[in-house]
Amino acid sequence: MRDSLRIYWATFTASLQAKLEYKLDFVLGLLTSSMLQLAALGFLWVIFHQTSNLEGWSQVQVLFLFGLTAMSLGISELFFNHIWMVPYYIVMGDLDRLLVYPVPSLPFLLISRPELHSFGNLLTGLVLAAVSLLALHMPWWDWALVPLWVLSGGVIYMSALVVFCSLSFKFVGPYSYTLMIPHTLLQASRYPLGIYPGWVHYGLLVLLPYGAFNYLPAGWVFGKMVSPGCVLAAPLVAVFSAALAQAAWDWGLKQYQSTGS
Amino acid sequence: MRPLARPLSFRESLLGYLTYLNRALKANFAYKASTFLGLFTSGLAYGTSVLIWSHVYGQKGVSIAMSRRAMFAYLALAFCLNYALSINIDQRVGQRIRLGLIATDLLKPLDFQLSQAMQALSDCLFNSFVGLTILAWVFYFLGGQILPKSPEALGLFIISLFLAFLVQYSIVFLFVQGAFYTYSGYGIFASRLALHQTFSGFSAPLTLYPPVLLSVGRWLPFQHVIYTPISIYLGNVEGAAALRLLGEQALWGLGLYGLGYFTMRKALGQLEIQGG
């Protein structure tokens, strides 16, 4: 276990250093991931130009949802982003190389390709969450709980990607379109889930439980929900999601046939 | 130094460009699963906007300068137009530049920018077919609301659609030049996408934008990809005003196409491709 962790850390830092050699890419990644967040905020601005609230949530409160989601996305892009390459590796037979390493394949794969634009999402998310908490004069314990929700969010989002990615072992193709489904739904979860019809609302709480790391904690912070379960839902769901992701990955590997060349 | 091959005649060039169009069209038909999943994902993003607007319209005391049906008609048209004008050259050209395969493209006796435009056109023709199918389905729900206001509006819309393609292609081609300078294609793709999502009018008509956002959008070309053609189609802009918009579209399209041409010449000057 200890040896594996050492290998993961060495792989992660080596990959990150290699990426940081491309300084222009780093700057562009920071700028453009922030631009994508700002684009989403632009739409939010248009919506709040027409209405003063979304199901009782003010614009500043929705900013907190945006912030938690952006930071969770950033965590996933920093530590688990390699999953996006798997459909391509399956087609090319490149997954063989991964399977001969003396460590569990899924964590090793996930950690070995950090993306520089993750820092843009982390930074933008942090600013948005901070603006929201400052503007609403939230107590210190709300600030202290944010890292727990964000780390859990990164794991929950990663798990959703792994589960969808496992389908690529069965339905082989060089594109990551299947992964775009959980990614697109993550964007939808930045708004208060109560504005959606019931099947979307509960779908984003149970099937793809993004609501566990943004909607429920934010609802608790702003006094819209009182159950302590809202605080603890994120880490509990993260553990369950990670186990499910590992099971889906193991199932996928059983379908893998390499390329024969 | 003598050229490797004699220059092509006009007819030969035309046949060459049409071959690009034909091949790219066949490739689109070949990857049906990817097309379906891409459409499904676009539909999810669009569905989110529709559900958010639906909630806003359902709230008490909200007064929006556009009826609910008109908004949904606009959003349906915006989705179909956005899908029809989806161009895949970001990935295609970006990867060829990074791998050095662009060297073989440049050896061909055809203009690179124009040959890529033909491939982009084939993407749009294929996507338009899908977009029209969706529109026919939406017609079932919204009826005449999604039809053009008049035959004149339809005629002007068709011209505007071609100009929208020119603007969209020229923007994409200009951004993809960034692949000559960066290792990862993400920055190029994401920056264009962010500007497109904010200022094209994909998620809402520009008339509903806050004044600051609207005034920025008016100075950028992205509005001419979605908002301008739909405004003409729905008859929100008519007569001289519509002609003026077509002129603006043409100026943006030609200007950006020319800028792409010069940017690529400059980028090629510093391109290094490994041998072996």
Contacts between the chains, C-beta under 8 A, distances in Angstrom:
chain1	res1	chain2	res2	distance
A	22	B	182	7.2
A	22	B	183	4.7
A	22	B	184	7.1
A	24	B	181	6.4
A	24	B	182	5.6
A	25	B	182	5.1
A	25	B	183	5.3
A	25	B	184	4.9
A	25	B	187	6.6
A	28	B	178	7.7
A	28	B	182	6.0
A	28	B	184	7.9
A	28	B	187	3.3
A	28	B	188	7.9
A	28	B	191	7.6
A	29	B	184	7.0
A	29	B	186	6.4
A	29	B	187	5.7
A	31	B	187	7.3
A	31	B	191	7.2
A	32	B	186	6.9
A	32	B	187	4.6
A	32	B	190	4.0
A	32	B	191	4.4
A	32	B	194	6.8
A	33	B	190	6.5
A	35	B	190	6.8
A	35	B	191	5.6
A	35	B	194	3.8
A	35	B	195	7.4
A	36	B	190	5.4
A	36	B	193	6.8
A	36	B	194	4.7
A	36	B	197	7.9
A	38	B	194	6.8
A	38	B	198	7.5
A	39	B	193	7.6
A	39	B	194	4.0
A	39	B	195	7.5
A	39	B	197	4.4
A	39	B	198	4.5
A	40	B	197	7.7
A	42	B	197	7.6
A	42	B	198	4.2
A	42	B	213	6.1
A	43	B	49	7.5
A	43	B	197	7.5
A	43	B	198	7.6
A	43	B	203	5.0
A	43	B	204	7.2
A	45	B	210	5.7
A	45	B	213	6.4
A	46	B	203	7.2
A	46	B	204	5.0
A	46	B	208	6.0
A	46	B	209	5.6
A	46	B	210	6.8
A	46	B	213	7.1
A	47	B	52	6.3
A	47	B	53	7.9
A	47	B	56	6.3
A	49	B	208	6.9
A	49	B	209	7.1
A	49	B	210	4.5
A	50	B	56	6.0
A	50	B	62	6.5
A	50	B	64	5.2
A	50	B	208	6.4
A	51	B	56	5.1
A	51	B	59	5.9
A	51	B	62	5.0
A	53	B	59	7.9
A	54	B	52	7.7
A	54	B	55	6.8
A	54	B	56	7.5
A	55	B	55	7.0
A	115	B	186	7.4
A	116	B	184	7.4
A	117	B	186	5.7
A	117	B	187	7.2
A	117	B	190	7.1
A	171	B	33	7.0
A	173	B	31	7.7
A	173	B	33	6.0
A	173	B	34	6.4
A	175	B	31	7.8
A	175	B	34	5.0
A	175	B	37	7.6
A	177	B	34	5.7
A	177	B	37	3.6
A	177	B	38	5.7
A	177	B	41	6.4
A	178	B	37	6.4
A	180	B	37	7.3
A	180	B	38	7.8
A	180	B	41	4.2
A	181	B	37	7.7
A	181	B	40	7.2
A	181	B	41	6.0
A	181	B	44	6.8
A	184	B	41	5.4
A	184	B	44	4.5
A	184	B	45	5.2
A	184	B	48	7.7
A	185	B	44	6.6
A	187	B	45	6.9
A	187	B	48	6.8
A	188	B	44	7.4
A	188	B	48	4.3
A	191	B	48	7.8
A	191	B	52	6.2
A	195	B	51	7.1
A	195	B	52	6.4
A	195	B	55	4.0
A	196	B	51	5.4
A	196	B	55	7.6
A	197	B	51	7.1
A	200	B	51	6.8
